[in-house]
């Protein structure tokens, strides 16, 4: 399979599992197209036109020829210089690694990560929050995230990939969409009565069982296991954490339990005050689940050799 075809495939699969409706996705792309149309000619030269094609600004081919054939992929949660050097050394031992795939973004995909956070607006609206309120809350958080990312050395890993001539891509939101779709459907099917039931459901999943052996399994950080779980909201896509001001609105909308990858201390303190049960499923374990679900689809298209690294554990379904 060609590198370009892999990229197009993961985008397609991300769209299939996107929590937004087709109309919401169309609206998101139209917003970007309008943004592009009003730019001055000079600014249009520097605009990332991939953003017009699909809504996943945090998923990109960072280096490599789209026409290159890929048979062996080294996959990791975070790919930086050490992982790329490892791939280079393994290739010296005839590993035949054709592509290094990261979950977390680098390069332009990291700079533009705030662009994917707009999906959270539609998700919050579906959870019962007024659309204008959701937009207002998320705009503030998106702007904050953008400012926080500006000082980063975004091209560091990409430059190493270029020096070593190793094709390099990242797949973020399409994988996160898979884990949200999988878990939300699971909770809606199993209908946990108590928080303890929700935890038990998570612990049946191989990626979370593996994390338990590493002391980072699912845990309850707010509420009691004996509490009723109520409506369960799986909050695991949209780039990064949303607005810390949203928890009061979620509580008012009838959300009883939030299942998240991670939560900052500031977010935690506010969420706890709203008496919402909060389960941290685990960041890396959840990333593993999303990637595994996506790779299951990819390996149906071609017989890839997957070499796990950097926190990734391959689980086939």
C-alpha positions as CSV (number, residue, x, y, z in Angstrom):
1,X,0.0,0.0,0.0
2,X,1.3,3.5,-0.8
3,X,2.0,6.1,1.9
4,X,-0.6,8.4,0.3
5,X,-3.2,5.7,0.3
6,X,-2.6,4.9,4.0
7,X,-3.1,8.6,4.8
8,X,-6.3,8.8,2.8
9,X,-7.6,5.6,4.4
10,X,-7.1,6.8,8.0
11,X,-8.9,10.1,7.2
12,X,-11.8,8.1,5.6
13,X,-12.0,5.9,8.7
14,X,-11.8,8.9,11.0
15,X,-14.8,10.5,9.2
16,X,-16.8,7.2,9.5
17,X,-16.3,7.3,13.3
18,X,-16.6,11.1,13.7
19,X,-19.2,12.0,16.4
20,X,-20.5,14.8,14.2
21,X,-23.4,14.4,11.7
22,X,-22.6,14.7,8.0
23,X,-24.2,18.2,8.1
24,X,-22.0,19.2,11.0
25,X,-18.9,17.9,9.2
26,X,-19.9,19.8,6.0
27,X,-20.4,23.0,8.1
28,X,-16.9,22.6,9.7
29,X,-15.3,22.3,6.3
30,X,-17.3,25.2,4.9
31,X,-16.0,27.3,7.8
32,X,-12.4,26.6,6.8
33,X,-13.2,27.3,3.1
34,X,-14.7,30.7,4.0
35,X,-11.6,31.4,6.1
36,X,-9.4,30.6,3.1
37,X,-11.5,32.7,0.6
38,X,-11.1,35.9,2.5
39,X,-7.3,35.6,2.8
40,X,-5.0,37.9,0.9
41,X,-3.2,36.3,-2.1
42,X,0.1,36.3,-0.1
43,X,-1.5,34.6,2.9
44,X,-3.1,32.0,0.7
45,X,0.3,30.8,-0.4
46,X,1.1,29.7,3.2
47,X,-2.3,28.3,4.0
48,X,-2.4,24.5,4.7
49,X,-4.8,23.4,2.0
50,X,-5.2,20.0,3.6
51,X,-7.5,21.8,6.0
52,X,-10.0,22.4,3.2
53,X,-10.1,18.6,2.3
54,X,-10.8,17.2,5.8
55,X,-11.2,18.4,9.4
56,X,-8.3,16.6,11.0
57,X,-5.5,19.2,11.1
58,X,-3.6,17.1,13.6
59,X,-3.2,14.2,11.1
60,X,-0.6,14.6,8.4
61,X,2.2,13.1,6.4
62,X,5.0,15.0,8.0
63,X,7.8,13.7,5.7
64,X,7.9,11.2,2.8
65,X,6.9,10.5,-0.7
66,X,3.2,9.7,-1.0
67,X,4.0,7.2,-3.8
68,X,6.3,5.1,-1.6
69,X,5.2,1.5,-0.9
70,X,4.8,0.7,2.8
71,X,5.0,-2.8,4.2
72,X,6.4,-2.4,7.7
73,X,5.2,0.4,10.0
74,X,6.8,1.3,13.4
75,X,3.9,2.7,15.5
76,X,4.2,4.7,18.7
77,X,2.2,7.0,20.9
78,X,4.9,9.7,20.8
79,X,7.5,9.7,18.1
80,X,10.5,12.0,18.6
81,X,14.2,11.9,17.8
82,X,15.0,8.7,20.0
83,X,12.2,6.7,18.2
84,X,13.3,7.8,14.8
85,X,16.9,6.9,15.6
86,X,15.7,3.5,16.8
87,X,14.0,3.0,13.5
88,X,17.2,4.0,11.7
89,X,19.2,1.5,13.8
90,X,16.7,-1.3,13.3
91,X,16.8,-0.7,9.5
92,X,20.6,-1.2,9.8
93,X,19.7,-4.7,11.1
94,X,17.3,-5.2,8.1
95,X,14.0,-4.4,9.9
96,X,12.8,-2.9,6.7
97,X,10.8,-0.1,8.4
98,X,9.1,1.9,5.6
99,X,7.1,4.3,7.8
100,X,7.1,5.6,11.3
101,X,3.6,6.4,12.6
102,X,3.0,8.6,15.6
103,X,-0.3,9.1,17.4
104,X,0.5,12.5,18.9
105,X,1.1,15.2,16.3
106,X,4.4,16.9,15.4
107,X,5.3,19.7,13.0
108,X,2.4,21.6,11.4
109,X,0.0,19.0,12.8
110,X,0.9,20.1,16.3
111,X,0.7,23.8,15.6
112,X,-2.8,23.3,14.1
113,X,-4.1,20.9,16.8
114,X,-6.4,23.6,18.1
115,X,-8.3,23.5,14.8
116,X,-9.7,20.0,15.7
117,X,-11.1,21.3,19.0
118,X,-14.1,22.7,17.2
119,X,-15.6,19.2,17.2
120,X,-16.1,19.6,21.0
121,X,-18.6,22.3,20.3
122,X,-20.9,19.9,18.4
123,X,-20.4,17.2,21.0
124,X,-21.3,19.5,23.9
125,X,-24.4,20.6,22.0
126,X,-25.4,17.0,21.5
127,X,-25.0,16.5,25.2
128,X,-27.6,19.1,25.9
129,X,-25.7,22.4,26.1
130,X,-26.9,25.4,24.2
131,X,-25.0,25.8,20.9
132,X,-24.1,29.4,21.4
133,X,-22.9,28.7,25.0
134,X,-20.8,25.7,23.7
135,X,-19.2,27.9,21.0
136,X,-18.3,30.6,23.5
137,X,-16.8,28.2,26.0
138,X,-14.8,26.4,23.3
139,X,-13.5,29.6,21.6
140,X,-11.9,30.7,24.8
141,X,-10.2,27.3,25.3
142,X,-9.1,27.0,21.7
143,X,-7.5,30.4,21.8
144,X,-5.7,29.4,25.0
145,X,-4.4,26.1,23.6
146,X,-3.2,27.9,20.5
147,X,-1.2,30.4,22.6
148,X,0.3,27.6,24.7
149,X,1.5,25.7,21.6
150,X,3.2,28.7,19.9
151,X,6.5,28.5,21.7
152,X,7.1,24.8,21.1
153,X,9.8,23.5,18.8
154,X,7.3,21.9,16.4
155,X,9.7,20.8,13.7
156,X,12.2,19.0,15.9
157,X,11.1,15.4,15.2
158,X,10.2,16.2,11.5
159,X,13.7,17.5,10.9
160,X,15.2,14.3,12.3
161,X,13.0,12.2,10.0
162,X,14.3,14.3,7.1
163,X,17.9,13.9,8.1
164,X,17.5,10.1,8.4
165,X,15.2,10.0,5.3
166,X,12.5,8.1,7.2
167,X,8.9,8.6,6.1
168,X,6.9,10.0,9.1
169,X,3.2,10.6,9.7
170,X,0.9,11.2,12.7
171,X,-2.7,10.0,13.2
172,X,-4.4,11.8,16.1
173,X,-8.1,12.6,15.9
174,X,-9.1,9.7,13.5
175,X,-7.8,7.3,16.1
176,X,-9.4,9.2,19.0
177,X,-12.7,9.1,17.1
178,X,-12.4,5.3,17.1
179,X,-12.0,5.0,20.9
180,X,-14.9,7.4,21.6
181,X,-17.2,5.5,19.1
182,X,-16.2,2.2,20.6
183,X,-16.6,3.1,24.3
184,X,-19.7,5.3,23.9
185,X,-21.5,2.4,22.1
186,X,-20.3,-0.1,24.7
187,X,-21.7,2.0,27.6
188,X,-24.9,2.6,25.8
189,X,-25.3,-1.2,25.2
190,X,-24.2,-2.4,28.7
191,X,-26.0,0.4,30.5
192,X,-24.0,0.5,33.8
193,X,-26.2,1.1,36.8
194,X,-23.4,2.1,39.2
195,X,-20.0,3.7,38.7
196,X,-18.5,0.4,39.8
197,X,-20.2,-1.2,36.8
198,X,-18.7,1.4,34.4
199,X,-15.2,0.7,35.8
200,X,-15.8,-3.1,35.5
201,X,-16.7,-2.6,31.8
202,X,-13.5,-0.7,31.1
203,X,-11.4,-3.4,32.8
204,X,-12.7,-6.0,30.4
205,X,-10.9,-4.3,27.5
206,X,-7.4,-5.7,26.8
207,X,-5.7,-2.2,26.5
208,X,-7.0,-1.2,30.0
209,X,-6.2,-4.6,31.5
210,X,-2.6,-4.2,30.2
211,X,-2.5,-0.7,31.7
212,X,-3.5,-2.1,35.1
213,X,-0.4,-4.3,35.2
214,X,1.6,-1.1,34.6
215,X,-0.2,0.8,37.5
216,X,-2.1,3.1,35.1
217,X,-5.4,1.4,34.7
218,X,-8.8,3.0,34.9
219,X,-9.5,4.8,38.2
220,X,-12.2,6.9,39.8
221,X,-11.0,10.3,40.8
222,X,-14.3,12.0,41.7
223,X,-17.4,10.4,43.1
224,X,-18.0,7.0,44.7
225,X,-18.2,3.6,43.1
226,X,-21.5,3.1,44.8
227,X,-23.0,6.2,43.0
228,X,-25.4,5.8,40.2
229,X,-23.6,6.2,36.9
230,X,-26.4,8.1,35.3
231,X,-25.8,9.2,31.7
232,X,-22.2,8.3,30.7
233,X,-20.2,10.8,28.5
234,X,-17.1,9.5,26.9
235,X,-14.9,12.6,26.5
236,X,-11.8,11.5,24.5
237,X,-11.7,13.3,21.2
238,X,-11.2,16.9,20.0
239,X,-7.5,17.4,20.3
240,X,-7.1,18.0,24.0
241,X,-9.1,18.9,27.1
242,X,-12.0,21.3,26.6
243,X,-13.1,24.3,28.7
244,X,-13.0,23.9,32.5
245,X,-16.2,25.9,32.6
246,X,-18.2,23.2,30.9
247,X,-18.7,20.9,33.9
248,X,-21.6,22.9,35.4
249,X,-23.4,22.9,32.1
250,X,-22.8,19.1,31.7
251,X,-24.2,18.5,35.2
252,X,-27.3,20.6,34.4
253,X,-27.7,18.6,31.1
254,X,-28.0,15.4,33.1
255,X,-24.5,13.9,32.7
256,X,-23.8,11.7,35.7
257,X,-20.4,10.2,34.8
258,X,-17.6,11.4,32.6
259,X,-15.1,8.9,31.2
260,X,-12.0,10.7,30.1
261,X,-8.4,10.0,29.0
262,X,-6.9,12.6,31.4
263,X,-7.8,15.7,33.3
264,X,-5.7,18.6,34.5
265,X,-5.7,19.4,38.2
266,X,-7.5,22.7,37.5
267,X,-10.2,20.9,35.5
268,X,-10.5,18.2,38.2
269,X,-11.1,20.7,41.0
270,X,-13.9,22.4,39.1
271,X,-15.5,19.1,37.9
272,X,-15.4,17.7,41.4
273,X,-17.4,20.7,42.8
274,X,-20.2,19.8,40.3
275,X,-20.7,16.3,41.8
276,X,-20.1,14.5,38.6
277,X,-18.5,11.1,38.7
278,X,-15.2,11.2,36.9
279,X,-13.4,8.1,35.6
280,X,-9.9,8.5,34.2
281,X,-9.7,5.5,31.8
282,X,-6.0,6.2,31.1
283,X,-4.3,8.4,28.5
284,X,-1.9,6.0,26.9
285,X,-4.3,3.0,27.2
286,X,-7.0,4.9,25.5
287,X,-4.6,6.0,22.7
288,X,-3.7,2.4,22.3
289,X,-7.3,1.3,22.0
290,X,-8.0,4.0,19.3
291,X,-4.9,3.1,17.3
292,X,-5.6,-0.6,17.5
293,X,-9.1,-0.2,16.3
294,X,-7.8,1.9,13.4
295,X,-5.0,-0.5,12.6
296,X,-7.4,-3.4,12.6
297,X,-9.1,-1.7,9.7
298,X,-5.9,-0.8,7.9
299,X,-4.5,-4.3,8.1
300,X,-7.6,-5.6,6.4
301,X,-6.5,-3.6,3.4
302,X,-2.9,-4.9,3.3
303,X,-0.7,-7.3,5.3
304,X,1.4,-4.8,7.2
305,X,4.1,-5.7,9.6
306,X,3.5,-3.6,12.7
307,X,6.4,-2.9,15.1
308,X,5.1,-1.3,18.3
309,X,7.2,1.2,20.3
310,X,6.9,4.3,22.5
311,X,4.0,3.1,24.7
312,X,2.0,1.3,22.0
313,X,0.9,-2.3,22.5
314,X,-0.6,-4.0,19.5
315,X,-3.9,-5.8,20.3
316,X,-5.8,-7.4,17.3
317,X,-9.5,-7.9,17.3
